[in-house]
Amino acid sequence: MDDLGTCRTAFSRWLGVAALAAFALALLLAGVPRPAWAEGAVVTLDGAAGQQSLDAAGHAWLDVTGRSGVDAVARDAGIAWSSTQAGTIYPLRSGQSLWIRFTLAELDDSERWYLEIPYPAVNRVTLYTQDRLGQWSSLSAGDALPVAEWPLPHRHPMLPLMLSPGQPQQFYLHVQNGQSFSAPLHFTSERQLIRQEQRTALVLGLYFGLAGLSVLVGGVVAVALRDAAFGLYALAVVMLALTQASITGIAGLHLWPRLPWWNDVSVMVLPMLGMAALLCFFAAAVSVAQRSPRLNRALLAQAGTTVLAALVLMAVEPSWRFQIMVMAVVMGTVVGIGVLLWAARLGDRHAVWLLVGLAPVAIGSMFPMARSAGLLPVGFWTTHAMQIAIAMELPLLLAVLIVRSQDRRENWRRLHALERTDPATGLINGQVFRERLSRLVDRCERLKQQGVVLLVDIANIEQLRRDFDRRSAEEMPLQVAGRLLSVARDIDSVARLSEHRFGMIVEGPLSPEQATGTGPKVVARCLMPFKGKPLEWVAQVRVAQSIVPSEGDAKSLVDRLEAVLAGVPAQSRRAVFTLR
């Protein structure tokens, strides 16, 4: 029994010592900094996957003062970190900043990894990490810095990650932006980066190739046809292409890699300039100046105001830029749609198709504007919706311009043809008839062949007016014109010389029988009944014809034929008179 009591006493002592040691160890561990990976999930990067996203594996904190440094953020245990989530929109304002904390590890060092932030318009992102000596190192990118000076010049921030296999490493990302921030954080391997850049280069190459071709076609046609609408179309395409180059980061990478200030404001300035160019294009495409000079001046004033607003935007405080840009773009869109609706109401059929072409851009522009307003997170549609919309718009607008140009040329040809044709029948007039007859005379003399010239008079117009009515008498010359055209071949010419007189040139070579038989053939064709008309409603014509070449020139030949018809008695039943 004494031995049992002794054992119990010894066990109690050892238990007390163990409890005291455990308590001391707990106190000791409480004073030791926790390892980095104890503050959140560790994202293990796998080269086989190629790309992984942070999603819910990090923590975020909104610094409302924007003055906290990385050392203070890392040491302050009182910061209320919140878990990151895919698609979260952080409503940043001027002077505020966002901190994101995450821990990474890699399985092996076969790949080099990058932090990819697919948001070209972000002002500044800085990635912090500690070395083994506890010193902070940083890498920065964004619009506040020249793209040429980024750690890896790219369309959007791409920051190299310094990792060691098997050793988790904690990172702090400091985001400074004038608007909300919602871009996903991707961890991309170098191999995956090369693959996705090849795909992106193909897509962007197709888009900018289409834009370049549209500019070239528009510029060449504008010079060739002296049509301002094509020139303004080319200008609008240039501005829209520059806008997309700025939004996608292409412009900052290739066009102005050492102009950070312009790279920052161009994302909002270029859409406004593009809207001004579109307003001028719409005004020219639907001929607003010809329809309403006052409205045209108002439209040009709106375009000028948009350009002025773009200049003001570059000088104001960054927090106001988005509001100015949205106001200018929305007003320009409303005015442009209103003008096209007005033109369509007046009967301009091209305005309807211009509205159809404008619709994809109006819809596509909502996505990047909603992203800038903090309503949508950065994603495929907020980045590429405008490119898709413009790619649909450019060919359609160019097709509308081509059809419009064809219609204008056709109208011009018709107006120009009035000087050489009869408006009622579409036949050539007396001037052209004499010119062609003169060429026929010369050709027949040179080639030693025969042609025929005929003058055709409608002899029963007064009788038709008495037996039927005035409208019937007015309709008969049109019907006779159709009958003469049915007799003529493609190489022959039919002209209307006066209200009731026609001329006809039959090209050679013709045999003597063919030449002398032309007049009777014309008379017989004109005497045939007309469909839907009484049998008495026929054309009684008198034909004076002459074989070419004949004595004298074309003018004297026509004068002699007219004299023959003038000398025919009114009651004569003879229909064909051949000039010998």
C-alpha positions in Angstrom: 0.0 0.0 0.0 2.9 2.4 0.8 4.4 1.6 -2.6 1.1 2.4 -4.3 0.8 5.7 -2.5 4.4 6.6 -3.4 3.6 5.9 -7.2 0.5 8.1 -7.0 2.5 10.9 -5.5 5.2 10.7 -8.1 2.7 10.6 -11.0 1.0 13.6 -9.6 4.2 15.5 -9.5 5.1 14.5 -13.1 1.7 15.5 -14.2 2.0 18.9 -12.6 5.4 19.4 -14.2 4.1 18.4 -17.6 1.2 20.9 -17.3 3.5 23.6 -16.2 5.8 22.8 -19.2 2.9 22.9 -21.6 1.7 26.2 -20.2 5.3 27.6 -20.5 5.5 26.4 -24.1 2.2 28.0 -25.0 3.4 31.3 -23.6 6.6 30.9 -25.6 4.8 30.1 -28.8 2.4 33.1 -28.2 5.4 35.4 -28.4 6.9 33.9 -31.5 5.6 35.2 -34.9 3.3 32.8 -36.7 4.6 31.3 -40.0 3.3 33.0 -43.1 1.1 30.2 -44.2 -0.7 30.2 -40.9 -2.6 33.3 -41.9 -4.5 31.8 -44.8 -4.7 29.0 -47.3 -1.6 28.3 -49.3 -2.0 28.3 -53.0 0.2 25.6 -54.4 1.3 26.3 -57.9 1.3 23.3 -60.3 3.1 23.6 -63.6 0.8 21.1 -65.2 -2.2 23.4 -64.6 -0.4 26.4 -66.1 -2.7 29.0 -64.4 -4.4 29.3 -61.0 -6.5 32.0 -59.5 -6.5 33.4 -56.0 -10.3 33.2 -55.5 -10.9 32.7 -51.8 -7.4 31.8 -50.8 -6.3 35.4 -49.8 -7.3 38.2 -47.6 -8.1 41.8 -48.4 -8.2 45.1 -46.5 -9.4 48.5 -47.7 -7.1 51.3 -46.4 -9.3 54.3 -46.3 -6.3 56.6 -45.6 -4.1 55.2 -48.3 -1.0 56.0 -46.2 -0.2 52.6 -44.6 3.1 51.0 -45.6 3.7 47.3 -46.1 5.7 47.0 -42.8 2.9 48.5 -40.8 0.3 46.4 -42.6 2.2 43.2 -42.0 2.7 43.9 -38.2 -0.7 45.3 -37.3 -2.6 42.5 -35.8 -5.7 44.7 -35.4 -6.4 44.9 -39.2 -9.8 43.4 -40.0 -8.8 41.3 -43.0 -11.7 39.8 -45.1 -11.5 36.7 -47.2 -11.1 37.4 -51.0 -13.8 36.1 -53.3 -13.9 35.8 -57.1 -15.8 38.6 -58.7 -15.6 40.9 -55.7 -15.8 44.6 -56.5 -13.8 46.8 -54.2 -15.1 50.4 -54.3 -11.9 52.4 -54.2 -12.0 56.2 -54.1 -9.4 58.8 -54.6 -6.8 58.6 -51.8 -7.8 55.0 -50.8 -5.9 51.8 -51.5 -6.5 48.1 -51.3 -4.2 45.5 -49.7 -4.4 41.9 -50.6 -2.5 39.2 -48.7 -1.8 35.7 -50.0 0.6 32.8 -49.6 2.1 30.8 -52.4 4.1 27.6 -52.7 5.4 25.7 -55.7 6.0 22.0 -56.2 9.2 22.4 -58.2 11.2 25.1 -59.9 10.6 23.8 -63.5 8.4 26.9 -64.2 8.7 30.6 -63.7 5.6 32.1 -62.3 4.0 35.6 -62.6 1.2 37.4 -60.9 -1.1 38.4 -63.7 -3.6 41.3 -63.2 -5.7 41.5 -66.4 -6.7 45.2 -65.9 -4.6 47.5 -68.2 -6.2 50.7 -66.7 -5.2 50.1 -63.1 -3.2 53.1 -61.8 -0.6 51.2 -59.8 -0.1 47.8 -58.2 2.9 47.0 -56.0 3.9 43.4 -55.0 5.8 43.1 -51.7 7.7 40.1 -50.3 10.3 39.5 -47.6 13.6 38.0 -48.1 15.4 35.7 -45.6 16.8 38.7 -43.8 13.3 40.2 -43.3 13.9 43.0 -45.9 11.0 44.0 -48.1 11.4 43.9 -51.9 8.8 45.4 -54.2 7.8 45.3 -57.9 5.4 47.9 -59.4 3.4 48.3 -62.6 0.4 50.3 -63.8 -0.6 53.5 -65.5 1.4 55.6 -63.0 4.6 54.1 -64.4 5.9 54.0 -67.9 5.2 50.6 -69.4 8.8 50.4 -70.6 9.9 50.5 -66.9 7.6 47.7 -65.7 9.3 44.5 -64.4 7.8 42.8 -67.5 6.4 45.2 -70.1 3.1 43.8 -71.1 -0.5 44.8 -72.0 -1.5 44.6 -68.3 0.5 44.3 -65.1 2.5 41.1 -65.0 4.8 40.8 -61.9 7.4 38.0 -61.5 7.0 35.8 -58.4 10.1 34.9 -56.4 9.5 31.4 -55.0 11.5 28.5 -53.6 10.2 24.9 -53.9 8.8 23.6 -50.7 8.9 26.9 -48.9 5.6 28.8 -48.7 6.1 32.5 -49.3 3.7 35.3 -48.3 3.0 38.3 -50.5 1.3 41.6 -50.1 -0.3 43.4 -53.1 -0.9 47.1 -52.8 -3.5 48.4 -55.3 -4.0 52.1 -56.0 -6.7 53.1 -58.4 -9.0 56.0 -59.0 -12.1 53.8 -59.5 -13.2 50.5 -58.2 -10.9 47.4 -58.5 -12.3 44.0 -59.4 -9.7 42.4 -61.5 -9.0 38.7 -60.8 -5.5 37.7 -59.6 -4.0 34.9 -61.7 -0.8 33.0 -61.1 0.4 32.1 -64.5 3.4 30.0 -65.6 5.7 31.2 -68.2 4.7 28.4 -70.6 1.0 29.2 -70.2 1.7 32.9 -70.6 3.3 32.3 -74.0 0.4 30.2 -75.1 -2.3 32.6 -74.1 -0.3 35.5 -75.6 -0.2 33.7 -78.9 -4.0 33.3 -78.8 -4.5 37.0 -77.8 -2.1 38.1 -80.6 -4.2 36.2 -83.1 -7.5 37.8 -81.9 -6.2 41.3 -81.6 -4.3 41.0 -84.9 -7.6 40.1 -86.7 -9.4 43.0 -85.0 -6.7 45.6 -85.8 -6.2 44.2 -89.2 -9.9 44.7 -90.0 -9.7 48.2 -88.6 -6.6 49.0 -90.7 -8.3 47.7 -93.8 -11.4 49.7 -93.1 -9.3 52.9 -92.7 -7.4 52.2 -95.9 -10.6 51.6 -97.9 -12.3 54.6 -96.4 -9.3 56.9 -97.1 -8.8 55.7 -100.7 -12.5 56.0 -101.6 -12.8 59.4 -99.9 -10.0 60.7 -102.2 -11.2 58.9 -105.3 -14.8 59.9 -105.0 -14.3 63.1 -103.1 -16.8 61.9 -100.6 -16.4 63.4 -97.1 -18.4 60.6 -95.5 -15.7 58.0 -96.3 -13.1 60.2 -94.9 -15.0 60.7 -91.7 -15.6 57.0 -91.5 -11.9 56.4 -91.7 -11.3 59.0 -89.0 -14.0 57.4 -86.7 -12.4 53.9 -87.2 -9.0 55.3 -86.3 -10.3 56.8 -83.1 -12.2 53.6 -82.2 -9.2 51.5 -82.9 -7.0 53.7 -80.7 -9.6 53.5 -78.0 -9.5 49.7 -78.1 -5.7 49.8 -78.2 -5.7 51.9 -75.1 -8.3 49.7 -73.3 -6.5 46.5 -74.1 -3.1 47.8 -73.2 -1.7 47.5 -76.7 -1.2 51.3 -77.0 0.6 51.6 -73.7 2.9 48.7 -74.7 3.7 49.8 -78.3 2.5 53.3 -79.0 3.3 55.3 -75.9 5.4 53.1 -73.5 7.1 56.1 -71.9 4.1 58.4 -71.5 2.4 57.2 -68.2 0.2 60.3 -67.9 -1.2 59.9 -71.3 -1.5 56.2 -70.9 -3.7 56.9 -67.9 -6.0 59.5 -69.3 -6.2 58.1 -72.9 -8.6 55.3 -71.7 -11.2 58.0 -71.2 -10.1 60.7 -73.6 -10.1 58.5 -76.8 -13.7 57.3 -76.4 -14.8 60.9 -76.3 -12.9 61.8 -79.4 -14.2 58.7 -81.1 -17.8 59.8 -80.3 -17.1 63.2 -81.8 -15.8 61.6 -85.0 -18.9 59.4 -85.1 -21.3 62.3 -84.8 -19.5 64.0 -87.8 -19.7 60.8 -89.7 -23.4 60.4 -89.1 -24.0 64.0 -90.2 -22.3 63.4 -93.5 -23.7 59.9 -94.1 -27.4 61.0 -93.9 -26.7 64.4 -95.5 -27.9 66.5 -92.5 -26.3 69.7 -94.0 -28.6 69.4 -97.1 -31.7 68.4 -95.1 -31.4 70.9 -92.2 -28.4 73.4 -92.0 -29.5 74.4 -88.5 -29.5 70.8 -87.2 -26.2 70.2 -88.9 -24.7 73.2 -87.0 -26.1 71.9 -83.8 -24.7 68.4 -84.4 -21.2 69.9 -85.2 -21.5 72.0 -82.0 -22.2 68.8 -80.1 -19.1 67.2 -81.6 -17.0 70.2 -80.7 -18.4 70.2 -77.2 -17.4 66.6 -76.8 -13.8 67.4 -77.9 -13.7 70.3 -75.5 -14.9 68.0 -72.7 -12.1 65.6 -73.5 -9.6 68.5 -73.1 -11.2 69.5 -69.8 -11.1 65.8 -68.6 -7.3 65.8 -68.9 -7.0 68.8 -66.5 -9.5 67.8 -63.8 -9.0 65.7 -60.7 -9.0 62.0 -61.5 -12.1 61.2 -59.5 -14.2 63.5 -61.9 -12.9 61.9 -65.1 -15.3 59.0 -65.2 -18.3 61.2 -64.7 -17.2 63.6 -67.6 -16.5 60.7 -69.9 -19.9 59.0 -69.2 -21.8 62.2 -69.7 -20.1 63.0 -73.0 -20.5 59.4 -74.4 -24.1 59.0 -73.3 -25.1 62.4 -74.7 -23.3 61.8 -78.0 -24.9 58.4 -78.3 -28.4 59.8 -77.7 -27.8 62.6 -80.2 -26.4 60.3 -82.8 -29.4 57.9 -82.5 -31.8 60.8 -82.6 -30.3 62.2 -85.8 -30.5 58.8 -87.5 -34.1 58.3 -86.4 -34.9 61.8 -87.7 -33.3 61.0 -91.1 -35.0 57.6 -91.3 -38.4 59.3 -90.6 -37.6 61.6 -93.6 -37.2 58.5 -95.8 -33.4 58.0 -95.7 -33.1 54.2 -96.0 -29.4 54.3 -95.2 -30.2 55.8 -91.8 -31.9 52.6 -90.8 -28.9 50.5 -91.5 -26.6 52.9 -89.8 -28.8 52.4 -86.7 -28.4 48.7 -87.0 -24.6 49.2 -87.2 -24.6 51.5 -84.2 -26.6 49.1 -82.0 -23.7 46.6 -81.2 -21.5 49.4 -80.2 -24.1 51.0 -78.0 -24.7 47.7 -76.3 -21.0 46.8 -76.1 -20.0 50.1 -74.6 -22.2 49.4 -71.5 -19.9 46.6 -70.3 -16.6 48.7 -69.9 -18.6 51.6 -68.6 -20.3 49.4 -66.0 -16.9 48.1 -65.0 -15.5 51.6 -64.6 -18.6 52.5 -62.5 -18.0 49.5 -60.2 -21.1 47.6 -61.3 -19.4 44.7 -63.0 -16.1 42.9 -62.2 -13.3 42.8 -64.7 -14.0 39.9 -67.1 -14.1 38.8 -70.7 -17.1 40.9 -71.7 -16.0 44.1 -69.9 -12.6 43.8 -71.7 -13.6 42.5 -75.1 -17.3 43.4 -75.7 -16.4 46.6 -77.5 -13.9 44.8 -79.8 -16.6 42.3 -80.8 -19.2 45.1 -81.3 -16.8 47.2 -83.4 -15.8 44.2 -85.5 -19.5 43.7 -86.3 -20.0 47.4 -86.9 -17.1 48.2 -89.3 -18.1 46.0 -92.3 -21.8 47.0 -91.9 -21.1 50.7 -91.9 -18.7 50.3 -94.9 -21.3 48.4 -96.8 -23.9 51.1 -96.1 -21.5 53.7 -97.4 -20.8 51.8 -100.5 -24.5 51.4 -101.2 -25.0 55.1 -100.4 -22.2 56.0 -102.9 -23.8 53.8 -105.6 -27.1 55.5 -105.1 -25.6 58.9 -105.3 -23.7 58.1 -108.4 -26.8 56.6 -110.0 -28.7 59.8 -109.2 -25.9 61.9 -110.6 -25.9 59.8 -113.8 -29.7 60.2 -114.1 -29.5 63.9 -113.7 -26.6 64.1 -116.2 -28.5 61.9 -118.6 -31.4 64.3 -118.7 -29.2 66.4 -121.0 -29.0 63.5 -123.5 -32.3 61.5 -123.0 -36.0 62.0 -123.2 -37.4 62.0 -119.6 -40.7 60.4 -120.6 -39.4 57.4 -122.6 -35.7 57.2 -121.7 -34.7 57.3 -125.3 -31.9 59.4 -126.6 -32.7 62.9 -127.7 -32.2 64.7 -131.0 -28.7 65.9 -130.2 -27.4 62.4 -129.5 -29.3 61.0 -132.5 -27.5 63.4 -134.8 -24.1 62.6 -133.2 -24.6 58.9 -133.7 -25.9 59.4 -137.2 -22.8 61.4 -138.1 -20.6 58.5 -136.8 -22.7 56.0 -138.8 -22.1 58.0 -142.0 -18.4 58.2 -141.4 -18.2 54.5 -140.5 -20.2 53.3 -143.6 -18.1 55.4 -145.9 -14.9 54.1 -144.4 -16.0 50.4 -144.3 -17.9 50.5 -147.6 -21.1 49.1 -145.9 -24.7 50.1 -145.6 -26.9 51.2 -142.7 -30.3 52.8 -142.5 -31.7 55.9 -140.8 -35.5 56.3 -140.3 -37.8 59.1 -139.1 -41.1 57.8 -137.7 -44.2 60.0 -137.3 -47.4 59.0 -135.5 -50.1 60.1 -137.9 -53.3 59.4 -136.1 -52.8 61.3 -132.8 -55.7 63.6 -133.4 -58.0 60.8 -134.4 -57.2 59.0 -131.1 -57.9 62.1 -129.2 -61.3 62.4 -130.9 -62.3 58.7 -130.7 -61.0 58.0 -127.2 -59.6 60.8 -124.9 -56.7 63.0 -124.2 -55.0 60.5 -122.0 -55.1 57.8 -124.7 -53.4 60.3 -127.1 -50.7 61.0 -124.6 -50.1 57.3 -123.9 -49.6 56.4 -127.6 -46.0 57.9 -128.0 -44.9 55.8 -125.0 -46.3 52.6 -126.6 -44.7 53.4 -129.9 -41.4 53.9 -128.2 -41.7 50.4 -126.8 -42.6 49.0 -130.2 -39.5 50.6 -131.8 -37.3 49.3 -129.1 -38.6 45.8 -129.8 -37.7 46.1 -133.4 -34.2 47.6 -132.8 -31.2 45.4 -132.0 -28.8 46.0 -129.2 -26.4 47.9 -131.6 -29.2 50.1 -133.0 -30.4 53.4 -131.6 -33.9 54.7 -131.1 -34.5 58.4 -130.3 -37.4 60.7 -129.6 -37.0 63.8 -131.7 -40.2 65.6 -130.8 -43.6 64.9 -129.2 -44.8 62.6 -132.0 -41.7 62.0 -134.0 -39.0 59.3 -133.5 -35.7 58.5 -135.1 -34.1 55.1 -135.6 -30.5 54.2 -136.7 -29.9 50.7 -137.9 -26.3 49.7 -137.9 -24.7 47.9 -140.9 -23.6 46.0 -142.7 -27.0 45.4 -144.3 -28.0 43.9 -147.6 -30.1 46.1 -150.0 -33.1 43.9 -149.2 -32.6 44.3 -145.4 -32.1 48.0 -145.8 -35.3 48.6 -147.8 -37.3 46.2 -145.7 -36.6 48.1 -142.4 -39.4 50.7 -142.9 -42.2 48.2 -143.6 -41.1 46.1 -140.6 -41.4 49.1 -138.3 -44.9 49.9 -139.7 -46.1 46.3 -139.3 -44.8 46.2 -135.7 -46.6 49.4 -134.8 -49.9 48.2 -136.3 -50.1 45.2 -134.1 -52.9 45.5 -131.4 -51.9 46.5 -127.9 -52.8 44.2 -125.0 -55.8 45.4 -123.1 -56.7 48.0 -125.7 -59.5 48.1 -128.3 -58.5 47.0 -131.8 -59.1 50.5 -133.1 -56.5 51.8 -130.7 -53.4 51.3 -132.9 -50.5 53.4 -134.1 -50.6 54.5 -137.7 -47.1 55.7 -138.5 -45.4 57.1 -141.5 -41.8 56.3 -142.0 -39.2 58.1 -144.1 -36.0 56.1 -144.5 -32.7 56.5 -146.3 -29.8 54.1 -146.9 -26.5 55.3 -145.4 -24.1 56.5 -146.8 -26.0 59.1 -148.8 -25.3 62.5 -150.2 -24.4 65.1 -147.7 -23.7 65.0 -144.0 -25.9 63.8 -141.1 -27.7 67.2 -140.6 -28.6 67.5 -144.3 -29.8 63.9 -144.3 -32.2 64.5 -141.4 -33.4 67.7 -143.0 -34.2 65.8 -146.3 -36.1 63.1 -144.4 -38.1 65.7 -142.5 -38.9 67.4 -145.7 -40.2 64.1 -147.1 -42.6 63.6 -144.1 -43.7 67.3 -144.3 -44.7 66.8 -147.9 -46.9 63.8 -147.3 -50.6 64.7 -147.9 -52.8 64.3 -144.7 -55.1 61.8 -146.4 -52.3 59.7 -147.9 -52.5 56.0 -147.0 -48.9 55.3 -147.9 -46.8 54.5 -144.8 -43.1 54.1 -146.0 -41.2 56.7 -148.0 -37.7 55.9 -149.1 -35.3 58.7 -149.9 -33.4 58.0 -153.1 
